[in-house]
């Protein structure tokens, strides 16, 4: 943080021409403005530009490029790796750009890139519509979409990026373009799963689907002693479950004094969660087997508002807690894999950490790599390893637990990963090449066309072929 109290050349003139706020070290708002969701991230940018509109984004990109400093792009600020902020560079902060416009007749939604899923859900649900999002409503629309987007509607309506119709963005040279199947189709392909490599997306247009306002949901907790048998029962369930059902499981202590009694709050547990994208009365029957894996410790399954279910996990992931998440696509949920999932769930150093299994398939498989850069469609399951903790003294233990778990679980995977659970972007080049396979060269070609100097490097990075290097 060598420039923490230095001034970037030309920043005063730049700030005068920006409609939004330019926040610098020493300003009262600086520490709040540089803070992101993951409390492990403590970076000191030279300037944070809270953009008021597209013109501010264009000016910010141009300023960072001319100053030859790192450029971070902040949407919701929810990325585990903390890529929404940087040391000594410029943050293009879109958090004030949160407008949402829904066209109920066309079943589309236009949303600015600073919005969260709570913002989008609130507007779409006014018309009984939804776009597939994530499972935490505080998550930013932008980052989730660009990395794929795995949420409660995925098996019925696909990934978030599968529902993207168009995206407005500012490229590295300051050009404003709209990417869709008809305009800049190569860029549109790359944006759907290729991350933030190609520009600053300022707005998205999505397809929406009839959902809610009430949906049948399941959330059931079992004793950890039943984890293996529950995971085997879960495997059998998803083999025949309809695509209207999307589910995931978690293994860990899941410490929650409001949910569990003193006798079990600190015990090892297994949880299963599901949502039915269809009539609630059908959904209750379809989800009922999830409530019957064993004798539940707690069962909060219910027909509830879709927006409520979208927020049901929010309290488990508060701003400022410490997070380190990584992932692997699993070839199968085999008995040996189940044994190791139980082992690593029980071995977690934090009672807030979990080893999760996400059901894939369904509508996710309807789109091929030729139509979308997202590269995880081949796998039946995603393994997510979430370290969540509060004490900084436990940083090393929690990070090492995740890494050890992933090293072990690679025996059940081809080594490809979900970009939105990126750790701290370790082994980026190897991970990206392995995840995207033969499609990686196509991503590089798009990078060469739109960002040949790698101005947008703070992400799961696709490096341009010319080895063009920017300060970022």
N, C-alpha and C positions, 0 to 999 in steps of 0.2 A: 504493500500500500504506500509506495514511495511518493505518490502524487496526492496523498490524502488532503494535504493543505496547500497544494499548488493549484495554479489556474491554467487551464488549457489555453493555448494561444487562440485568440479570436472568440472566446466563449462569451464575452460581454456583448459583442455585436450580434453573435448568434442568438443569444437570449432575447435581445431586443426585437428580433424578428419572429419569435415563436409566440403563438397565441396562448399555449399552455404554460405551465410553470417549469422553470429550469432550476433544479435544486442542487446545491453544491456543498462540499464539506464546510462546516461551520454554520450552515443554515439551521434554524430551529427544527425544520422538518426532515433534516437529512437522515438521522438514524432510523426514523420510522419509514422513510421512503426506501432505504436500502435493505430493510428487513424483508425476508421472504418466508414462506410457509415452513421450510425446513430449518429448525433452529441450529443445525450444524453449520449452516452457511453464514459466514461473517466476512463480507467483502465490502470494499470501499471504492466505489466508482468516483471518477472525477466530476461527472455531471449526470444527473437523472432528469430526463426530459419527459414530463407528464403531458403527452400529446393530446391536443384538443380535437384533432382531426387529421385527415390525410396529408394536408399541407405540412403540418408539423412533422409527420413521419418522413416525408420527402426531405425536409430540411435537416432532420436529425441524421438520416443516413448519409447525406452529403457532407455534413460536418464531421462525422466520425471517419468517413473515408478520407477526407482532406487532412484531418489531424493525424491519421494513421495510428489510431488507437483501437483497442478492442470495442466491439459493439455487442451489447446484450439486448435481447428483445424480451420484454415482460408482457405476458397476457394476464393469466391468473396468478402467476408467481408460484405455482403449485408443483413445479418439476422437482423431483427428489434430488437431482444433481445440482440444483441451484443455478441453472444456466440463465435465469432471469436477471442476474446481477453479475458484475465483474469488478476486478480490481483495476483502478487507474484508467478506465475507459468510460464509455458513454452507455447509459441505459435508455433504450427507447421504450418508455413505459406507456402501455396502452390502457392502463386500468381505468382511465376516465372515459374511455370509448366503449360504452356498454349498451348502446341502443339495440332494440330488438323490434322487428316489424314482421307480423304474421299475415299471410294471405290465406285465409281459411278456405276460399273457393279453390285455389290452386294447390292447397296443402303444402305450402312452402313457408320457410322462415328465413329472413335476412337478419344477421346478427353481427355486431361489431366485435372486434377481436379481443377487447378487454372484458367481455361479459363472462360470467360464470354459468355453469349449468343451472343453478338456481334462477338466474335471470331469464334464461331461455325457457326453462320449464314453466315458469310462472306465466309467460305470455302464451305459449303454445297450448297449455292446459285450459286456458280460457275458452278454447274452441274444441276441447277434447282431442287434442293432437299432441304428438311428441316426436322428437328426433332422438334416435338412440344416443345416449350419452354415457357417462361413467357410472360409478356407484357412490360418489361423494359429491354433493352439490356445490361445494366450494371450489371444485376443480375448474380451471379455465377452459373455455370452449376451444381456444386456439391450439394449445399444446396437445390436448387430448385428441383432437381431430387430426392434426398433422402426424401424430405417432400411430394412429389407427383408431383407437377408441373402443374399448371392450366394456360393455355395460349390461344392464338388466334386460335389454330388449334384443340382444345380439343374435340369438338363435332364430328369432322370428324376422327381424328387420336388418340384420347385418351390423357391421361396424359403423361407427360414426362416419369414418371417411367414405364408406360405401354410399352414404346418404348425402354426400356433398355434391351440389349441382354446379357451383361456381365459387371462385375465390378472387377477391380483389387484393392485389399486393403491390408493394414497392420493391423493385429490384435493386441490386447493388449499385447500378449506375443512376438510380433515382427515377427510373421510368415507372409509371403507374400502368399496370396491365390487369386485365380480367382473364383468368384462366378457366376454361370449361372444356367440354368435349369438342366444342366447335372453334374455340379460340385458344391458341397456345396449348394444344392438346398434350404435348410432351410435358409441359410444366404441370398441367392438371394431373396427369398420371403420377408425376413425382410427388406432388403435394399430398396425395392420398396414401400416406404411410411412410413417406421419405423424410419426415421431420421438417425442422425449420431451416433447412439448408439453402433455400432458393430465394428468399426475400422476406420482407415483413408483410405478412397477411394482415390487412386492415379490416376485412369483412368477409363473411361466409354466407352462402345461400344453401339451405338444406331442404331436402324432402322431409315431409312430416307424415305421420301415420296415425290412424285412429287408435288412441290409447286412453283408458280411463274415462271419466275422472277417477273412478275407483278400480283397483286391480286386486286380484287374489295374490297374496304373498305368503312365503314361508320363511321363518327364521326359528330354527330349533337347535338347542344346545344339549349335548349328551356328555356323559362322563368320558374322560379321556381313556379310561380302561376299555371303552367300546370303540376306540378310534379305528382300529384295523377292521373290525367287522362292519362298522358304519361305512368306511370307505369302500369295502367290497360291495355292500348293499347299494351304495351310491353309484358305483360302476355299473351294476345291473340296471339300476333305475334309468340312467341316461341312455342306455342302449335302446330303450323302447319309448322314452319320453318324446312327446310331440315337440316340434320346433317352436311352438308357442311358449314353451318353458325354457328359461335360462337360469342356470344354477351355478353356485360355487360353494366350496367348503373351506373351512379354516380349522387348523389344529394348533392349539396352544392354551395357555392359561386364560387369556381373555379376561383379565381382572376388571370387574365392574361391580362396585359395591351397591349400585342402585338395582342391578339386575339379579344378583346372586346373594343368597344368604351367607352368613359368616361361616357356615359349615363347609361350603364348597367354593367360595369366592376365589381362593388361592389355589384351587385344584386344577390339574390338567384337564382340558375339555376338547370336544370336537363339535363343530357347528356346521350346519348346512343352511343355505339361503337360496330362495328362488322367487321368481316373478313369472306370472302368466300373462302373456300379451293377447288377451281375448276376453270374452265375457267372464265376469267373476265367478258365476255359478259353475261354469265349466272348469275354471281354474282351481277352485277349491278341491274338486275331485282329482284333478291332474296332479296337484301338489301333495295330496294326502299321504302318499307313501313316504315322503320326506319326514313326516312326523312319526313314522312307525319303525325306524331303524332299530330302536331299543326303547327303554323307558326314558323319556326326556327329563333332563334337569329343569329346563325352562323352555316353554314353547310360546313364542309371541307371534305366531302365524295369525294372519287376519286379512280380511278384505279391508283395504285402507286406500286413502287418496294416493295416486301415483306420486305426487309431489312429496308426500310424507315418506314414502318408501325410498325415494331418491335421497332423502336427507337422514335416513335412519342411522347411517354410519358416521355422520358428520362429527358428532361429539367424540368419536374415537380417534380423530385425526386433527387435533387442534393446532392452530398457528403456534409456531415457536417450539413445539416438541421436536425431538431429534429423530430423524428418519434415515434409513438406508435400505433400499429395496432393490432386489435383482430378480431375474426371471430366466426360465428355460421353457421351451416347448417340449412336451413329453410325447414320446412315440406311442405310449399306452399307459394305462393305469394298472400296471401288472401287480401281482402279489409282492414281488421283491421291491417295487417302487413304493407300494403302500407301507411296507415295513420301514423303509427309510424315511418316509414322510412322518410317520409316527415318532421315530427316533429323533429326528431333528426338531419336530415340534415340541417334544418334551425337553430337549436340551437347550432351548432358547434361554439366554441369560436374563431377558426381560419378560415379565408377566404380561406385557402389552404386545409382544411379538407373536406372529403366526406364520405357519406354512400353509399356503392356500393352493387349491386346485380349482381352476376355472374350466368349466365345460365349454368347448368350442363347437365346431360343426354347424349344422343347420344352414341358415342363410349366409353365414360367413363364407361357405364354400361356393356360393353362387357367382362370385367374382374372381377372375383369374389374374395372374401376375401381369398379363398383357394389358389389363384395364386399370390396374391399381398397383402402386409400388409395395403395398403392404405384403409382407412375406411370410406370415404365419398361418396361412389358411390350410396348410397340409396337416397340421397337428390336431389330434382329438382333444388335447388338454393343454392348458398353460399352468406351469408351476410358478407361483409368485412367493418369494421369500421376503417377508416384511419384518425388519427390525425397527421397533418403535420404543423409545425410552426417553427418560427425563434427565438423568444424571450425567453430566459431561464426563465424569470419571469412568463411566461405563462405555465410552465411545469405542475403544479398541476391542473390547469383548464382544460388543454387538456387531460391529463390522466384520470381525473375524468369524463369528457364527454364520453370518450370511455367506461369506466366501467359502467356508468349509462345507456348508450344506450344498452350495452350487457345485463345488468340485466333486462331491460325492454323487450328486444327482445327474451329472452329465452322462453317466453310464446308461441312462434311460432316455437320452435326448440326442438329436443331431447337432446340438450346440447352438442352435439359433435362439434368438431372444426377442422379447417384446420391447420395443424402443421406449415405451413410457415407464418402464421399471428399469432404469439404466445404471443403478449404483452411482458411482462418481465418474462414469465414462472411462473406466479402465479398459485397456486393451482395445481401444476404439476401432483401429483399422482391422484387426483380426475379427472382432465381433461383427462389424458391418459386412465384411466380405462373406463371412460364414452365414449370416442371417439372410442376406439378399441373393447370394449365389450368382447365377448367371444374369440376374437383373441388375447387379451392381454396376456393370459397365454402362448400362442405360442411365442409371442415376448419375454417374460421372459425366456422361454426355450432357445431361440437363444442367448439371452444375457448371460445366465449362461454358454453356451458353448464357447462363444467367448470373453466375457469380465466379468468374474465372480467377479472382484473386483471393477467394475464400474470406470475404468480409464477414459472412455469416458462418462463423466457425464454432460458436459457443452452442453446441448441440451434439447429438450423435452424428458426428461429422462425416460428410462425403467430401473427400478432398478432390479438387480439380486435377485433371491429368497433367496440366502444365506445371504442377508444383507451385502455382502462384500462391504466395504467402502474404497474408495481411498481418497487422499487429495482433488481431484476434486469434 
